[in-house]
């Protein structure tokens, strides 16, 4: 006979999400929906998702990532840390690599040192599968592909990955790395030039031309940010021995073809200006997500057209609330 204790659901881990931005807010939202106690560490305490029933369940700790005292306070009684604080963008990182190093790597080292002192946290790092591999030697790109980033953003993300392994080797800090393709979706910041799909939709909303660097043949892998939140929860459920996995759609699409998809969703054409290509834009980047499928039982569920439509409808809803 099964006792009452045997049927009881295992306790969900206490989770700390570092960063309340686009990615962090969606991961926190999915964690709450799956029943995890969630704390968010951010520079400001603000409504995270716009859903009262979700936001009121989130414990906020306010502080700067480089402030060790504030970070130490946020880490108290935490079992899992999801690190998704982003301090730069690929296009900006080469302009000030010193700043990129100081904010990304120094901040991560502070986290690792504080986590080592407490000794009870698993760290999940949301890394950049779009930049750490550099110019691909084969496609789709598996986790065993060489890493030769061609922008500071990719270099600093890779350095954080290496330090995670170092602290695991020296101090036993447990960690996982999810190398992400190009997430997009609701709450993506239109003003930061954060993501090409956001830039296309913003161009439509503001009736401005959309700029494509190069001839539009660059191929990328786009997946909806909600699928990333699900991947994190799958990782927490299984805690596998595999520590590094790609997450994305597993499918590539050129900028020109993506433009057609987005225009179809919006029901309008964009004015497009083509400019010279940029040296850090590799010609193709599509991630092999086989390992995540096998290890986590995860796959992306939201197709590109559905995801773009959801994002477009959400943007129009927000615009209607702002302007009436």
Residue pairs with C-beta under 8 A, 6 or more apart in sequence:
12 34
12 35
12 36
12 37
13 36
13 37
13 79
13 80
13 122
13 236
14 36
14 37
14 39
14 77
14 78
14 79
14 80
15 31
15 36
15 37
15 38
15 39
15 78
15 79
15 80
15 81
15 82
15 236
16 38
16 39
16 40
16 41
16 74
16 75
16 78
16 80
16 81
16 82
16 121
17 24
17 27
17 28
17 31
17 38
17 39
17 40
17 41
17 82
17 84
18 24
18 41
18 65
18 74
18 81
18 82
18 83
18 84
18 85
18 111
19 40
19 41
19 42
19 83
19 84
19 85
19 86
20 28
20 40
20 41
20 42
20 44
20 46
20 48
20 60
21 84
21 85
21 86
21 189
22 183
22 185
22 187
22 188
22 189
22 194
22 225
23 84
23 86
23 126
23 183
23 225
23 228
24 40
24 42
24 82
24 84
24 85
25 48
25 49
25 187
26 185
26 187
26 225
26 226
26 228
26 229
27 82
27 84
27 126
27 228
27 229
27 232
28 38
28 40
28 48
28 49
28 58
29 48
29 49
29 51
29 54
29 229
30 226
30 229
30 230
30 232
30 233
31 38
31 229
31 232
31 233
32 38
32 54
32 57
32 58
33 54
34 233
36 233
36 236
37 59
38 57
38 58
38 59
39 58
39 59
39 60
39 61
39 74
39 78
40 48
40 58
40 59
40 60
40 61
41 61
41 63
41 65
41 70
41 71
41 74
42 60
42 61
42 62
43 62
43 63
43 64
44 62
45 60
45 62
47 55
48 54
48 55
48 58
49 55
49 187
61 70
61 73
61 74
62 70
63 69
63 70
63 71
63 73
63 74
64 70
65 71
65 85
65 87
65 103
65 107
65 110
65 111
66 103
66 106
66 107
66 110
68 110
68 114
71 110
71 111
71 114
72 114
75 81
75 114
75 115
75 118
75 121
76 118
78 118
78 120
78 121
79 120
79 121
79 122
80 121
80 122
80 123
80 124
80 236
81 111
81 115
81 121
81 122
81 123
81 124
82 124
82 126
82 232
83 108
83 111
83 123
83 124
83 125
83 126
84 126
85 107
87 99
87 100
87 103
87 104
87 107
88 96
88 99
88 100
88 103
88 104
88 152
88 153
88 156
89 153
89 192
89 193
89 194
90 128
90 130
90 131
90 151
90 153
90 154
90 280
91 193
91 278
91 280
92 153
93 100
93 151
93 152
93 153
93 156
94 151
94 152
94 153
94 280
97 152
97 155
100 152
100 153
100 156
101 152
101 156
101 159
104 156
104 157
104 159
104 160
105 156
105 159
105 160
105 163
108 125
108 160
108 163
108 164
109 163
111 123
112 123
112 163
112 164
112 167
112 173
115 121
115 123
115 167
115 173
116 167
116 171
116 173
119 172
121 173
121 174
122 174
122 175
122 176
122 239
123 164
123 173
123 174
123 175
123 176
124 175
124 176
124 177
124 178
124 232
124 235
125 160
125 161
125 164
125 175
125 176
125 177
125 178
126 178
126 180
126 228
127 157
127 158
127 160
127 161
127 177
127 178
127 179
127 180
128 153
128 154
128 157
128 179
128 180
129 141
129 179
129 180
129 181
129 221
129 246
129 247
129 248
129 285
129 287
130 180
130 181
130 182
130 220
130 221
130 285
131 149
131 150
131 151
131 153
131 154
131 157
132 147
132 149
132 154
132 157
132 158
132 161
132 179
133 141
133 145
133 146
133 147
133 148
133 149
133 154
133 285
134 146
134 147
134 148
134 149
134 150
134 154
134 282
135 148
135 150
135 282
135 283
136 145
136 282
136 284
136 285
137 145
137 146
138 145
139 252
139 284
139 285
139 286
140 221
140 250
140 252
140 286
140 287
140 288
140 289
141 246
141 285
141 286
141 287
141 288
142 246
142 288
142 290
142 291
143 179
143 244
143 245
143 246
143 288
143 291
147 158
149 155
149 157
149 158
150 279
150 280
150 282
151 280
161 177
161 244
164 173
164 175
164 177
165 175
167 173
167 175
168 174
168 175
175 243
176 235
176 243
176 244
176 245
177 243
177 244
177 245
178 228
178 231
178 232
178 235
178 245
178 246
178 247
179 244
179 245
179 246
179 247
179 287
180 228
180 246
180 247
180 248
181 220
181 221
181 222
181 223
181 246
181 247
181 248
181 249
181 285
181 286
181 287
182 195
182 196
182 220
182 221
182 222
182 223
182 248
183 195
183 222
183 223
183 224
183 225
183 228
184 195
184 197
184 198
184 222
184 223
184 224
184 225
184 307
184 308
184 311
185 224
185 225
185 226
185 307
185 310
185 311
186 225
186 310
186 311
186 314
186 315
187 225
188 194
188 195
188 197
188 198
188 225
188 311
189 198
190 198
190 199
190 201
190 202
190 205
190 315
193 199
196 220
196 222
196 255
196 258
197 222
197 258
197 262
197 308
197 311
198 311
199 210
199 211
200 210
200 258
200 259
200 262
200 270
201 262
201 266
201 308
201 311
201 312
201 315
202 208
203 209
203 210
203 270
203 271
204 266
204 268
204 270
205 315
205 316
205 319
208 271
209 270
209 271
209 272
209 273
210 259
210 270
210 271
210 272
210 273
211 272
211 273
211 274
211 275
212 255
212 256
212 259
212 272
212 273
212 274
212 275
213 275
213 276
213 277
213 278
213 281
214 255
214 274
214 275
214 276
214 277
214 278
214 281
215 274
215 277
216 254
216 255
216 256
216 259
216 272
216 274
217 254
217 255
217 256
217 283
218 254
218 255
218 277
218 281
218 282
218 283
218 284
219 252
219 253
219 254
219 283
219 284
219 285
219 286
220 252
220 253
220 255
220 258
220 284
220 285
220 286
221 248
221 249
221 250
221 251
221 252
221 253
221 285
221 286
221 287
222 248
222 249
222 253
222 258
222 304
222 307
223 247
223 248
223 249
223 300
223 302
223 307
224 300
224 302
224 306
224 307
224 310
226 302
227 247
227 300
227 301
227 302
228 247
230 298
230 301
231 247
231 292
231 296
231 298
234 296
234 297
234 298
235 296
238 295
238 296
238 297
240 295
240 296
242 291
242 295
245 289
245 291
245 292
245 295
245 296
246 287
246 288
246 289
246 291
246 292
247 287
247 289
247 292
247 298
248 286
248 287
248 289
248 300
249 289
249 300
249 304
250 286
250 287
250 288
250 289
250 290
250 300
251 286
252 284
252 285
252 286
253 261
253 304
258 304
259 270
259 272
261 304
261 305
261 308
262 270
262 308
262 312
263 269
263 270
264 305
265 305
265 308
265 309
265 312
266 312
289 299
289 300
292 298
292 299
293 299
302 310
